[in-house]
Amino acid sequence: MMSRRKRSARPTAAWCAAGSGGVTARAAFWLALVLCGLTAASLARAHPLAPASLILREVADADAGTLDVTWRTQRLRPRGERLAPVLPERCVPVPDSEREEVREDLVVRTWRVSCGDGPLAGLAGQQVRIDGLAQTEANVLVELQLRDGALLSRLLHANADAMSFQVGQPESAASSPGFVSLGIGHLLSGADHVLFVLGLVLLVSRLRDLLWLVSAFTVGHSVSLGLSATGVVTLPSAPVELVIALSLLWLALRVLSRRRALDETPPSPLRAALVCAAFGLLHGLGFASAFSETGAAGESLPAALLGFNIGVELGQLAIVVPSALVLGLLRKHDADHAREARVMLAGAYVIGSASALFVLERAPSVLAALLRLVGF
């Protein structure tokens, strides 16, 4: 009897020890698949935080309090979103001054108003509100540009849909924090950027290699975002967005290639880091396209650009850190790489399928631009 109990105790102890690791590995495996699923779900909502801007520019060669108003919104906005600027009652529209222009991705309305004499072009103590903003996830940059060069701006959102102008108000005081939030929202709501960062986490198993790839990608998109936002580099958005979609295909193929060699020593990340830096330049141009739609310019540009870029980095960290922790936990209890291989396969198919979807969605715009270029 005693020997039978001892024989049965040993398997029980072994089962408990293996079971603990098995439960942990299974939990990590399902968490990894949940991350893939959440990312796939985000494909249905491409950048719902699309910004708008309301620019009030005091006219230098007109009566005091005369302002040129520019209201910019994206052509395609989330369903049900209806935004409209509400100016103070004292700001009377000038007859026959309203114009509307439809650009590639924007609808731009301009008109002129007269707000009467007084400090801040007649707007001191007055409030500008964005009707409908409280019911959306959108952001709206409101900016007042005075003829003496002073500039007041604020990024409005659902919890703060109005701005009051006060004499002595610090210039651009509220721009940077608001643009941090905008940068975070833009990255997390953009399936192409989210998938690329998740793909980098899938591609490498060593933390050092992951830091190489993420750092290269960060340097690339930071450089191109700054150059594009300041007007040094200007490229049409359609081909840029198409190449961004193709970058996901490259990444999916790299993940599949690495999946077939999990038992081998990982290759040097230097070549992949150079490619990631190059694709980072393209993704930065995509960020710049969204940033430019806010209308930030002039003296508010440096603070707005810095805040937006910080927000993008914070959004990127919000993806890298939890996903790297989950995959690290999975790899720790997956000696034969079976679960890791399944997660990599699922991730590669999600990324590759999204790439194909984005290419089909964006290629017609590039083709139309080429046809216009050759005169068709």
Secondary structure by P-SEA (a helix, b strand, c coil): caaaaaaaaaaaaaaaaaaaaaaaaaaaaaaaaaaaaaaaaaccccccccccbbbbbbbccccccbbbbbbbbbccccccbbbbbbcccccccccccbbbbbcccbbbbbbccccccccccccccbbbbbcccccccbbbbbbbbccccbbbbbbbcccccccccccccccccccaaaaaaaaaaaaaacaaaaaaaaaaaaacccaaaaaaaaaaaaaaaaaaaaaaaaccbbbbaaaaaaaaaaaaaaaaaaaaaaaaccccccccaaaaaaaaaaaaaaaaaaaaaaaaaacccccaaaaaaaaaaaaaaaaaaaccaaaaaaaaaaaaacccaaaaaaaaaaaaaaaaaaaaaaaaacaaaaaaaaaaaacc
